[in-house]
């Protein structure tokens, strides 16, 4: 048993893809979920799937780009749900492509939706997670941070590298408060990745071939279940780590 039954998780970008997969995996363990994202219809669909697994699920429409609104959102989640034990910073909206193809606005967007928004969620959630006595934060980063060739991934990797450093710092500073902070770097069949595969079939074939396990992970069974393990009692001594969930492709060294 994971020891998670009765806890409450806030998952951003939970309307689809990896965020939805993580929410579903947590719900299987009896975790109630605050479903956060931009598109209300997708949030409602996820909430219905979660309720079908016997947990409470409430929707909170929000855009993580509006970082000033995040503290009030976190407090509203905690008030509505009665507590907050787990925070998953999954939502991200950035850019890919050569550096010279990215203007300042596109480059900045990845930092605002990534480390800036995550920082706002983390600091706002801190008192609630501390009150939990066994809080856990999972931040989503990327194996692109350690690619042998960063061409076309520079802006994305830069934003996620900042989030990785932020995660490590919070893990050290907040350990005395009973809060663990870990990062995961997943490969999963999100809508965004599916779109990329359809648009770039030859490159996608090479990408999968470079994964030792020869497949791209499932959002729930490969990524969500790992998050369950990271938040549960069995890994209670693990904090400040970056876990690659990519079938063995990345080498963080």
N, C-alpha and C positions, 0 to 999 in steps of 0.2 A: 504494500500500500504506500502511496506517495505522501500521505499525511496532509493532503491539500483540501480535503472535503470541508466545505463551509467557508472557505476563503473567498476573497473578492479580487478579481483582476480587472485592470483597465488596459485594453488593447487598442492601440491606434491603427488606423488602416485596416480595420477588422471586417470591412464589408466584402472583401474578396481575397483571393490569393493566399499568401503566406499568413497574413493577419487573421484571416478566417480560419485557416488550418490550425493555427496556434490556439485560437479561441475554442475550437471544437475539441482539441486534445485536452485542454484544461477542463472543459465542461464534462468530459468523460470521467474526470477525477472528482467531480462534484464541486467544481469552482464556479461561483456566480460571476458573470462577466458584464462589464460596462463596455458596450460596443461603440467605438468612436470612429468617425470618418466623415467624409464630405457628403456622400450621396445617401440620402435618407432611405431610398428604396432598397439599396444594397444592405444597409444596416438592418432594416426590418427583416430581410430574407435571412441574414445571419442569425439574428435574434430568434427567429422561429426555429431554425435548426438547433440552436443551443437549448431552447426550451423543450424541444423534443427529447433531449437527453436528460431532462429532469432538473435543470438548474434555472435560476433566475437570470434573465438577460434584459438589460435596459439599453436603449439606443440614445446616443448623444451626438447630434450632428455638429461638426466643428471642422474648421480648416486649420491645420497646424501652422500654416503660414502666419496666422494671426496670433503671434506669440504673446501679446499683451492680454489676450482673453484666456490663456491657458490656466493661470492660477485659479480663476473663478470656476472654470470648468472642472478642474480636479476637486475642488472643494464641493462642488455640486454632485459629482460622482460619489464622493465619500459620504455626503449627507443622504443621498438617495439610496445608496446600497448599504449604508450602515457601517462601513469600514472600507479599508483598502490595504491589501496585502501584497499584490503583485502589479508591477507596471511593465508593460511591453511597448517599447518605442519602435514601431514598425513602419509607420507612415513616412514616406519620403517622396519628394518630387524634385528631380534634378535634371541633369543634362549629360549627354554623351557626345563624342565627336572630338576632332582635333582641337587643341587649345585655341587656335586662331579662328575657329568657327564659332567659338562661344563669346558672346558679348558679356559685359559686366552684369547685366540683369540675369542672364541665364546662369552664370557662374555663382552669383550670390544666392539664387533661389535654392540651390542644393544645400548651402550652409544654413539658411533660415529654416528650411523644412527638416534638416538633419540635426546637426549639433545644437543650433539655437533653440529649436522647438523641444528637443530632448532635454536640454538643460532646464527649460521652463517647466516641463512636466516633472522632471526629477526633483527640482527644488521645491515645487509646490506639493509633490507627493511625500516629501521627506517626513514631515510631522505625522502623517497618517501611517506611513510605513514603520516609523519608529514606534508609534503606539501599538502597532500590530505585534511587535516583539520578535518578529521573524519575517521581515520584509524582503522582497526580491525584485530586482530590476533587471530586465533583459533588453539590451539595445542591439538592434540589427545593423551590422556593418557589412563588409564584403571582402571576398578573397581578391578582388581587383586591387586592393591595397598592396598586395605582395606579388602581383603579376611580374613575370620576367620582362614583359613589354607592355608599358602603360599607355601606349598609343590609343587614343580615343576614349580612354578611361580616366584621364587626369583630373577633371573636375569632380567626377563621382568619387574617385579614390581619395581625393583631398578632403572632401566633406566627411567621408566615412572615417578617415584616419583621425580627424579631429574628434569625432564621436568616440572612437576607440580610446583615445587619450583621456577624454572626459570620463569615460566609464571606469578606467583604471584609477583615476584620481578619486572619484566618488567611492569606489570600493575600499580604498585605504582610509579615507576620511570618515566614512560612515559605518565602518565595521563595528566600532564601539556602540553604535546605535542599533545594532541588530539588523542591519540592512546589507544584503549581499548584492553586488552588481557584476554582471557578466555580459559579454558580448557574444553574439553568434554571427557567423559568416555563411549564410546558406546559399545553395543552389536549389531552386524549387520552381515548379511549373506555375508561376504566377501569370496573370493575364499579360503583363508586360513582356515577360520572357517568351510566352507563346507567340505574341505578335512579332517579336524579334526573330524567332525561329522561322515563322512563315515568310518573313521578308528576306531572310538571309539563310536559305536552306544549306548551302555549301559550307558556310562558316559555322552554322549550327552543328552540322555533321562532324566537323573537325573538333568543335567544342566538346561534344559528347564523347568523342573518341579519346580526348585528353583526360577524361575522368576515369580513374582506375576501375571504378565499379560499373562504368558504362551506362549509367542512366542519370537523369536529372531527378532530384528528390521530389517526393510528394509533400505538399504543404502541411498536411496533418500527420501522416504516419512517419515521415522522415524528419520534419522540422518541428512540428507541434509536440511530438512525443519527447524529443530532446529537451524542449523547453520545460515540459512536465518534470523531467528528471532534474534539470537545473534548479527548478523552484522547490523541489521536494526535499524530504529529509535525508535521502541517501547521499546527496551531494552538498550537505549543509556546511562543509568545510571548504568549499570551493568559492572563491570570489576573486575578482580582478582578472579573470581569464578571458581569452578570446578563443571560442570553439569553432573550428571550421566544420560545417555540415555540408560537405561538397563531394562526398564519395572518394576522398583522398587526393583531390586535385591540387589543392593549395599546400604550400609549405611555409608556415609562419616562422619557423626556425627559432 
